[in-house]
Amino acid sequence: MNFFRNEGYVFTSLVMGHTHRIGEYTIGNTTIYEQGTCSETSKQSYLDGKLVNSQKEGFLYLCQDDNGKVIRDKSRLVVLD
């Protein structure tokens, strides 16, 4: 979040990929989403399986209005495992 702000971007939502975690966090006026992974974590070979237990399968269903503002009551994180 700080990287993008330091580059001059203005936003109130940020979706993070490649973390293989699921979560939603609010920092100030910005909501950060970790969307999980759509891959089968049990078949991943990150560090010989050392990260498999902490990864989460899932995705973010994100709805926005015509101006790009997130519609929070229609958006949701979906956990698959």
C-alpha positions as CSV (number, residue, x, y, z in Angstrom):
1,M,0.0,0.0,0.0
2,N,2.8,2.4,0.9
3,F,4.6,1.7,-2.3
4,F,1.6,2.7,-4.4
5,R,0.9,5.8,-2.3
6,N,4.6,6.9,-2.6
7,E,4.2,6.6,-6.4
8,G,1.3,9.0,-6.3
9,Y,-1.7,6.6,-6.7
10,V,-4.9,7.6,-4.9
11,F,-7.2,4.7,-3.9
12,T,-9.4,3.3,-1.2
13,S,-9.1,-0.4,-2.0
14,L,-6.2,-2.7,-2.8
15,V,-6.4,-6.3,-3.9
16,M,-3.2,-8.3,-3.3
17,G,-2.4,-11.4,-5.3
18,H,0.3,-14.1,-4.9
19,T,0.1,-14.1,-1.1
20,H,-1.9,-17.3,-1.1
21,R,-3.7,-16.0,2.0
22,I,-7.2,-14.8,2.5
23,G,-8.0,-11.7,4.5
24,E,-9.6,-8.3,4.6
25,Y,-8.0,-5.4,6.5
26,T,-8.8,-1.7,6.8
27,I,-6.0,0.7,7.4
28,G,-7.2,4.3,7.6
29,N,-9.5,4.8,4.7
30,T,-8.1,1.9,2.6
31,T,-9.3,-1.7,2.6
32,I,-6.8,-4.3,1.6
33,Y,-7.9,-7.7,0.3
34,E,-5.8,-10.8,0.1
35,Q,-7.6,-13.0,-2.4
36,G,-6.1,-16.5,-1.8
37,T,-5.1,-18.8,-4.6
38,C,-7.2,-20.7,-7.2
39,S,-4.6,-23.5,-7.4
40,E,-4.6,-26.7,-5.4
41,T,-2.3,-25.9,-2.5
42,S,-1.6,-29.5,-1.7
43,K,0.0,-29.9,-5.1
44,Q,2.3,-26.9,-4.7
45,S,6.0,-27.5,-4.1
46,Y,7.0,-24.3,-2.4
47,L,10.0,-25.1,-0.2
48,D,9.1,-28.8,-0.2
49,G,5.7,-28.2,1.3
50,K,6.7,-26.0,4.2
51,L,4.2,-23.3,3.1
52,V,1.3,-25.6,2.2
53,N,-0.4,-25.5,5.5
54,S,-0.5,-21.7,5.7
55,Q,-1.8,-21.2,2.1
56,K,-5.6,-20.8,1.5
57,E,-7.5,-21.6,-1.6
58,G,-10.1,-19.0,-2.6
59,F,-10.9,-15.9,-4.5
60,L,-12.4,-12.4,-4.2
61,Y,-15.7,-11.6,-5.8
62,L,-15.4,-7.8,-6.1
63,C,-18.2,-5.6,-7.2
64,Q,-17.8,-1.9,-8.2
65,D,-20.2,0.8,-9.2
66,D,-19.9,2.8,-12.5
67,N,-17.3,5.0,-10.9
68,G,-15.1,2.1,-9.7
69,K,-16.0,2.4,-6.1
70,V,-16.2,-1.0,-4.3
71,I,-19.7,-2.1,-3.3
72,R,-18.8,-3.7,0.0
73,D,-22.2,-5.4,0.7
74,K,-22.0,-7.2,-2.6
75,S,-18.3,-8.1,-2.6
76,R,-17.0,-11.1,-0.7
77,L,-14.0,-13.3,-0.1
78,V,-14.7,-16.9,-0.9
79,V,-12.7,-19.6,0.9
80,L,-12.4,-22.9,-0.9
81,D,-10.4,-25.0,1.7
